Amino acid sequence: MKGTLKHLFIKEAHKAPMVPVQTAEAITLKGLKGDVAFGKNRRQVLLIEQEALDEFDLVPGIVRENGVTQGVVLAGLPKGSTVQLGSVVLEVTMDCDPCPFMETIRVGLEKAMDGRRGTLFRVLEGGTMSVGDPVSVTPHAPSP
């Protein structure tokens, strides 16, 4: 699967506005430099598909995602799958469950976005990611 990175955001502090950026530095096993999730283990980077935002009539950045992809399916990818954005390689840690914050955007959105809230990753290989970078997905095949 091939797609494109359409938007990129840094969250400088909890509850602070998302800051749109053209590039972000991903540090191996740490996350995005300058992001509040930097140094966390499983929740370093949150990506969501533009198609999901369109389905729920949401603007990029509103669900506090770090990146918006288009043309690839991320939701439901098995843990251990990888996504390459430019030179950066991310590993799926889990789907992001909708939280009560979704209700501040629109009543009923938390339930409606179940399974579509985005996917959480950790940085396997650091580097620079930029808006417009190609995005490729390698699903992890669980061992028998």
Residue pairs with C-beta under 8 A, 6 or more apart in sequence:
1 71
1 72
1 73
1 136
1 137
2 71
2 72
2 134
2 135
2 136
3 69
3 70
3 71
3 72
3 134
3 135
3 136
3 137
4 69
4 70
4 71
4 132
4 133
4 134
4 135
5 67
5 68
5 69
5 85
5 86
5 129
5 130
5 131
5 132
5 133
5 134
5 135
6 50
6 60
6 68
6 69
6 70
6 131
7 20
7 50
7 60
7 61
7 67
7 68
7 131
8 20
8 21
8 22
8 23
8 24
8 66
8 67
8 68
8 129
8 130
8 131
9 18
9 19
9 20
9 21
9 60
9 61
9 65
9 66
9 67
10 18
10 19
10 21
10 24
10 32
10 34
10 35
10 66
11 18
11 19
11 35
11 36
11 37
11 64
11 66
12 19
12 34
12 35
12 36
13 36
14 36
16 36
18 61
18 64
18 65
20 60
20 61
22 130
22 131
23 128
23 129
23 130
23 131
24 32
24 33
24 34
24 35
24 66
24 128
24 129
24 130
25 32
25 33
25 34
25 126
25 127
25 128
26 32
26 33
26 45
26 88
26 90
26 123
26 126
26 127
26 128
26 129
27 33
27 38
27 123
27 126
28 123
28 124
28 125
28 126
29 122
29 123
29 124
30 38
30 39
30 44
30 123
30 126
31 37
31 38
31 39
31 40
31 44
31 45
31 122
31 123
32 38
32 44
32 45
32 66
32 123
35 44
35 66
37 43
37 44
37 45
37 46
37 66
38 44
41 93
41 122
42 93
42 94
42 120
42 122
43 93
43 96
43 120
44 120
44 121
44 122
44 123
45 66
45 67
45 90
45 120
45 121
45 122
45 123
46 64
46 65
46 66
46 67
46 96
46 118
46 119
46 120
46 121
47 65
47 66
47 67
47 68
47 69
47 74
47 83
47 90
47 118
47 119
47 121
48 63
48 65
48 67
48 68
48 69
48 74
48 116
48 117
48 118
48 119
49 68
49 69
49 70
49 72
49 73
49 74
49 75
50 60
50 68
50 69
50 70
51 70
52 75
52 113
52 116
52 118
53 59
53 60
53 62
53 63
53 68
55 116
56 106
56 109
56 112
56 113
56 116
58 105
60 68
61 68
62 105
63 101
63 102
63 105
63 113
63 117
63 118
64 101
65 118
67 85
67 129
69 85
69 135
71 135
72 83
72 135
72 136
72 137
73 137
74 83
74 92
74 118
74 119
74 137
75 95
75 115
75 116
75 118
75 119
76 95
76 115
77 83
77 92
77 119
77 137
77 139
77 140
78 92
78 139
78 140
78 141
78 142
79 92
79 93
79 94
79 140
80 91
80 92
80 140
80 142
81 91
81 92
81 137
81 138
81 139
81 140
82 89
82 90
82 91
82 92
82 124
82 137
82 138
82 140
83 89
83 90
83 92
83 121
83 135
83 136
83 137
83 138
84 90
84 134
84 135
84 136
84 138
85 129
85 133
85 134
85 135
86 127
86 128
86 129
86 130
86 133
86 134
87 125
87 127
87 128
87 129
88 123
88 125
88 126
88 127
88 128
88 129
89 123
89 124
89 125
90 121
90 122
90 123
90 124
91 121
91 122
91 123
91 124
92 119
92 120
92 121
92 140
93 120
93 121
93 122
94 119
94 120
95 115
95 117
95 118
95 119
95 120
96 117
96 118
96 119
96 120
97 114
97 117
98 109
98 110
98 111
98 113
98 114
98 117
99 110
100 110
102 109
102 110
102 113
102 117
103 109
103 110
